[in-house]
Amino acid sequence: MSTGVIILIVIAVVVVLGVAALALRTRGAQGSRGLKRRFGPEYERAVARHDGNTKAAEHELAQLVERHGGLKKRALDPAEAERFETRWAAAQEHFVDEPREAVAEAERLLAEAAETRGFPAGDRYEEQLEALAVRHAPHVQGYRHLHHVARNGADTEEMRAALLEGRGLFEELVGGPRRTSERTHAGGAEADEGRHRHRRT
């Protein structure tokens, strides 16, 4: 084999390896962008949880997609949605007098609504949270916060913040943000009025 042929073979191998490396980098970048788009703030949480190691974080998130990405959600019928909305509005209205009970009820409602929509059962909180993160990443932190406050307690303002934060996921699960917002805003107005009455007395 002549020297010229050997040189051509070496050049060809180098070119093939370079193209393969570029393809891998491009696919990795596209995968990263896809995970960032899909998980949003949950992507940043995963990176922080892995001390800035994006590869480890992306591996974890990709596994979540593999486990829960094929989950089949079912729609709520109008009567189910109405029952959930009524209970949520009641919980928010009761917040002034019984904040801990209101927060606990809101957490139960999120778990029940998720289970009714086809997510893992509420008694498997971590698994349910993972599945929700795959489908409702922008709002899953609200559920996490509400769960933490309901289980560990907090001052009134943090409980209020958790209740409001959890409402975003509730509205997505129930599928009626307009009616839920009207109810919960009304409940919030009543709560504000109740606070003013308590302060005056």
C-alpha positions as CSV (number, residue, x, y, z in Angstrom):
1,M,0.0,0.0,0.0
2,S,1.5,3.3,-1.1
3,T,2.1,6.2,1.3
4,G,-0.5,8.3,-0.5
5,V,-3.2,5.7,0.1
6,I,-2.3,5.5,3.8
7,I,-2.5,9.2,4.1
8,L,-5.9,9.3,2.4
9,I,-7.2,6.6,4.8
10,V,-6.0,8.4,7.8
11,I,-7.6,11.7,6.6
12,A,-10.9,9.8,6.0
13,V,-10.8,8.3,9.5
14,V,-10.1,11.7,11.0
15,V,-13.0,13.3,9.1
16,V,-15.4,10.5,10.0
17,L,-14.5,10.8,13.7
18,G,-14.8,14.6,13.6
19,V,-18.3,14.3,12.0
20,A,-19.4,11.8,14.6
21,A,-18.1,13.9,17.5
22,L,-19.9,17.0,16.1
23,A,-23.1,14.9,15.7
24,L,-22.9,13.8,19.3
25,R,-22.3,17.3,20.5
26,T,-25.3,18.6,18.5
27,R,-27.6,15.9,19.7
28,G,-26.5,16.6,23.3
29,A,-27.1,20.3,22.9
30,Q,-30.6,19.6,21.4
31,G,-31.3,17.2,24.2
32,S,-30.3,19.8,26.8
33,R,-32.5,22.5,25.1
34,G,-35.4,20.1,25.0
35,L,-35.1,19.2,28.7
36,K,-34.8,22.9,29.6
37,R,-37.9,23.7,27.6
38,R,-39.8,20.8,29.1
39,F,-38.8,21.2,32.7
40,G,-38.2,24.9,33.0
41,P,-37.6,25.7,36.7
42,E,-37.4,22.0,37.5
43,Y,-34.3,21.7,35.2
44,E,-32.6,24.4,37.3
45,R,-33.6,22.6,40.5
46,A,-32.1,19.3,39.2
47,V,-28.8,21.0,38.3
48,A,-28.6,22.6,41.7
49,R,-29.4,19.3,43.4
50,H,-26.4,17.8,41.5
51,D,-24.1,20.7,42.5
52,G,-24.0,22.2,39.0
53,N,-23.4,18.9,37.2
54,T,-25.7,19.3,34.2
55,K,-25.0,15.8,32.8
56,A,-26.1,14.2,36.0
57,A,-29.2,16.4,36.2
58,E,-30.1,15.8,32.6
59,H,-29.7,12.0,33.1
60,E,-32.1,12.2,36.0
61,L,-34.7,14.2,34.1
62,A,-34.4,12.0,31.0
63,Q,-35.2,9.0,33.3
64,L,-38.3,10.8,34.6
65,V,-39.4,11.3,31.0
66,E,-38.8,7.6,30.3
67,R,-40.8,6.5,33.3
68,H,-43.7,8.9,33.1
69,G,-43.7,10.4,29.6
70,G,-46.2,7.8,28.4
71,L,-48.7,8.4,31.1
72,K,-52.2,8.7,29.8
73,K,-54.2,11.5,31.4
74,R,-58.0,11.4,31.5
75,A,-60.1,14.5,31.4
76,L,-62.4,15.3,34.3
77,D,-66.1,15.4,33.6
78,P,-67.9,18.6,34.5
79,A,-69.3,17.3,37.7
80,E,-65.9,16.2,39.0
81,A,-64.4,19.5,38.1
82,E,-67.2,21.3,39.8
83,R,-66.7,19.3,43.0
84,F,-63.0,20.0,43.1
85,E,-63.5,23.7,42.4
86,T,-66.1,23.9,45.2
87,R,-63.8,22.2,47.7
88,W,-60.8,24.5,46.7
89,A,-62.9,27.6,47.1
90,A,-64.1,26.4,50.5
91,A,-60.6,25.7,51.6
92,Q,-59.4,29.2,50.6
93,E,-62.4,30.8,52.3
94,H,-61.7,28.9,55.5
95,F,-58.1,30.0,55.5
96,V,-58.7,33.1,57.8
97,D,-60.1,31.0,60.6
98,E,-58.3,27.7,60.1
99,P,-55.1,28.2,58.0
100,R,-53.5,24.9,58.9
101,E,-56.6,22.9,58.0
102,A,-57.1,24.9,54.8
103,V,-53.6,24.2,53.7
104,A,-53.9,20.5,54.5
105,E,-57.2,20.3,52.6
106,A,-55.6,22.1,49.6
107,E,-52.7,19.6,49.6
108,R,-55.3,16.7,49.7
109,L,-57.1,18.2,46.8
110,L,-54.0,18.4,44.6
111,A,-53.2,14.8,45.4
112,E,-56.8,13.7,44.7
113,A,-57.1,15.7,41.5
114,A,-53.8,14.4,40.2
115,E,-54.8,10.8,40.9
116,T,-58.2,11.3,39.3
117,R,-56.5,12.6,36.2
118,G,-54.5,9.4,36.0
119,F,-51.3,10.3,37.8
120,P,-49.9,7.9,40.5
121,A,-51.9,7.7,43.7
122,G,-51.5,10.5,46.3
123,D,-50.2,8.1,48.9
124,R,-47.1,7.7,46.7
125,Y,-46.2,11.4,46.9
126,E,-42.7,11.2,45.4
127,E,-43.8,9.2,42.4
128,Q,-46.8,11.4,41.9
129,L,-44.6,14.5,42.1
130,E,-42.2,13.1,39.5
131,A,-45.0,12.3,37.1
132,L,-46.4,15.8,37.6
133,A,-43.0,17.3,37.0
134,V,-42.9,15.6,33.5
135,R,-46.3,17.0,32.5
136,H,-46.7,20.2,34.6
137,A,-43.2,21.3,35.4
138,P,-43.9,25.1,35.7
139,H,-46.4,24.5,38.5
140,V,-45.1,21.5,40.4
141,Q,-43.1,23.6,42.9
142,G,-46.4,24.9,44.2
143,Y,-47.4,21.3,45.1
144,R,-44.0,20.7,46.7
145,H,-44.3,23.9,48.7
146,L,-47.8,23.1,49.8
147,H,-46.9,19.6,50.8
148,H,-44.0,20.8,52.9
149,V,-46.0,23.4,54.7
150,A,-48.9,21.0,55.3
151,R,-46.6,18.4,56.8
152,N,-44.1,20.6,58.7
153,G,-46.1,23.8,59.6
154,A,-45.2,27.4,58.9
155,D,-46.3,30.9,59.8
156,T,-49.5,32.3,58.4
157,E,-47.9,34.2,55.5
158,E,-45.9,31.2,54.3
159,M,-49.0,29.1,54.4
160,R,-50.9,31.8,52.4
161,A,-48.1,31.9,49.8
162,A,-48.1,28.1,49.6
163,L,-51.9,28.0,49.0
164,L,-51.6,30.6,46.3
165,E,-48.6,28.9,44.7
166,G,-50.4,25.5,44.7
167,R,-53.4,27.0,42.9
168,G,-51.6,27.1,39.6
169,L,-51.2,23.3,39.5
170,F,-54.8,22.9,40.7
171,E,-56.2,25.0,37.9
172,E,-54.2,23.0,35.3
173,L,-55.4,19.7,36.7
174,V,-59.0,20.7,37.1
175,G,-59.0,22.3,33.6
176,G,-61.1,25.2,34.5
177,P,-58.8,28.1,35.4
178,R,-61.5,30.8,34.7
179,R,-64.1,29.4,37.1
180,T,-61.5,28.4,39.6
181,S,-59.9,31.8,39.5
182,E,-63.2,33.5,40.0
183,R,-64.0,31.3,43.0
184,T,-60.5,31.6,44.6
185,H,-60.3,35.4,44.0
186,A,-63.7,35.7,45.6
187,G,-62.5,33.5,48.4
188,G,-59.3,35.7,48.7
189,A,-61.5,38.8,48.9
190,E,-63.5,37.3,51.6
191,A,-60.3,36.3,53.4
192,D,-59.0,39.8,53.2
193,E,-62.3,41.2,54.5
194,G,-62.1,38.7,57.3
195,R,-58.6,39.8,58.2
196,H,-59.7,43.4,58.3
197,R,-62.7,42.5,60.6
198,H,-60.3,40.6,62.9
199,R,-57.9,43.6,63.1
200,R,-60.8,46.0,63.9
201,T,-62.0,43.8,66.8
